[in-house]
Each structure stands twice: as structure tokens, then as C-alpha cells.
Amino acid sequence: MKLACLQENLSGGLSVVGRAVATRTTLPITQNVLISTDEGRLKLASTNLEIAISTWIGAQIEEEGSITVPARLLTEFVNSLPAERIDLNSTDQPTILALQCARFDAKINGSDPEDFPPIPKVDSGVVVKVDATVLRDAISHVAFAAATEDSRPVLTGIKVEISADEVTFVATDGFRLAVYKGNLSEAAAEDSSFIIPAKALQEVSRLIGPQEKQIEFTVTPSQSQALFRIGGTELVTQLVQGTFPNYSQIIPPSYDTRVTVNLGEFHRATRAASIFARDVSGIVRIQVLEGEDQAPGRVSIQSRAEEVGENLGEIEAKVEGGESKIAFNSQYLSEVLGILEQGEVALETTTPSSPGVLRPVGKENYIHVIMPMFVQW
């Protein structure tokens, strides 16, 4: 293989595929990046056996070929070079990649590309087209609610439901539930549902640039893999197998108290309370109080720890129904308030032992449910 490309293009391509390079693995070659020529362009690919990322960059190809080299070493070296032309030349016996840029020369020991795990190909299946903004918003609104531990693998994924021209994203870790609904750019050929790893969708979100208008992804007929095409990059991920919880049963059908507050004020008060809640399992107590003599209602957000002290914050609120009290994990509450846009948010409750529901006011496409914490009032 013999070719030339710009340092900034090679650096950018390596940063893209670097997200799929394995860190801890029993298969050392997955810590490498596969470099090959492909129809007049330079192709970079990496995989950790769960996701695979491929990207193409412009290059002047003199000789076709391929090689795989340690990703971290190559990336660090390329990033240290000046923004000029880089000449790459690989040999098979021995397997070496030579790089030359300005007055810098390097030789990196590589491996036979035949030993690199094959990058999965998705040629057919259900094709879904969605606006890039909708996909990015959906991922940011639900991915943080997915489980991070593998004790229940199905909860580490995000359930995606396709119905006509509507798509629903759902995530839960057993303590909270996030549901986001959006419209597809084009109606899907058939209804379907599958579970995509939350980590894979978070990588997709990072790959979506400001110039992207529409994202297309394909799910194989066996629902074992999904391919996302984002500009000049492709990401293939294994899908999660298993039965996702019936999330509709988790969402309370009604409420006794609904309180509407300013999102910024609620988030600020929650962050302040969480400082004192660190030593008490992150417990934040919320009390809804009705106003007196036509005064507006209010919400108190408090936390206390015997050895640290206590905190109390109050914000004005519109109260529907009677007074109520409930306790939440401060991290769960802060995370959902942090991803909502500015405006107002509604908190719906029934009893201190029943789930609380958060909804952004004026938007019907998002709902977040948090399980309460049991405390002595």
C-alpha cells in the first residue's frame, strides 16, 4: 500500500474510529486500527466486537493494500505532526507501516490484516430514516436512564419502536424510566421493535455533526445487527437480545397532585440539596405546599445529613390538587432536569411510595418516571 493524505484528515478519521477501539480485551488485535484502500479513498476501521466504526477520507492512492497497526500509537503520532501531507507506505515482509511528514519519519510494526476481525456488513433489512436533530435529542433524553451494569443486559439497551411514521425510544435501569417520541422522515415499510445498546447510540450521537440533516439506519431481518450511516462514516452494532420490560405499566395513569415550576429554579435547588445529600444515599425530600390567601403555591426541596448539616430551598409553583411529599435520589432528579430545555416542568405525584412523573410543559413527546425513596418524614 502506498498513498498520501492530509494530516488533519487522517487525524480526524482516527479520532472517529478510535471510539470503537477495544481497551481491555483478550484479543489484542482489536486494539488496532485497520487501514486499507477502498475505491480511491483511504478506509479506517476499528471494532471492539460489540460495535464497529468505519470511515473514509480522501487520499492519493498509488498502490492498493491494507495493514493493521496499534490505534493509540498511530493516533498519538499523527496528532503530533504538522498540518501537512503525510505519505504512508506499508510492506508485507515484514509487516510495517512507514509514515513521512515534513521532517518526521516513523515506522510502526503492524499485523496481517487477515487476522483482523471482519467488519459486519448489513445489506438488507428494515430501513429507518430520521431527522438528525430528532435522533440526537432522543438519545440525549433517554440514554442516561439505561443501566450501566450487565446484571440485566436487556436494561443496558434502548428499546426502539417503529410504528408507521413514528419512533419511540425507551430506556430504564429499574429505578427510572425515560420515554421519547418523535417522527420519522419517511414512514417505515413495516412496524418493528428492537433493542440497541445505549453505548452504541451514544456513539452515534457523537458522530452526528451539525451539517447532518438525516440519518439512515438499517436493522437486519434477524434483528441481530444495526447499521448507521452518518456522512462518510458507518457504525455497526450488535443488538441486545431479550424481552424489554412492559414500560407502559410503569407510567402512572393518573395523579393526585401536579405542580408546575420553573425548570432552572428547580434544577438549581436540586443541585444545592444534592450537596448535603451525598452522605445519606443521595436522598432529596420534596414537599408541595399550597399557597395561602391567594398566594402562589411553593415547593420545598430539602436534604439533611446528621454529620454534615441540612439544606432547604423553596421555589414558587402552580399547584393542582392537594399538598404532597415525596423523596427522590438527587442524581436521578438532577440528570433529567439537566437535559430538559429551559421553560417549565411539571411534577406529578400520588403517594410518597408511588413513582413521580416529570413532563416538560408544552411538549407531549417526553415523559420521565422516577421511583421514590422511602424516608421517615
PyMOL commands that set and color helices and strands:
alter all, ss='L'
color gray80, all
select helices_A, chain A and resi 7-20+28-31+71-79+113-115+132-145+153-156+198-207+247-249+263-277+330-339
alter helices_A, ss='H'
color red, helices_A
select strands_A, chain A and resi 2-6+32-38+41-47+51-58+60-63+66-70+85-91+96-101+104-109+126-131+157-163+166-172+176-183+192-197+214-219+225-230+233-238+257-262+283-289+297-305+309-320+324-329+344-349+356-360+366-370
alter strands_A, ss='S'
color yellow, strands_A
deselect
rebuild
show_as cartoon
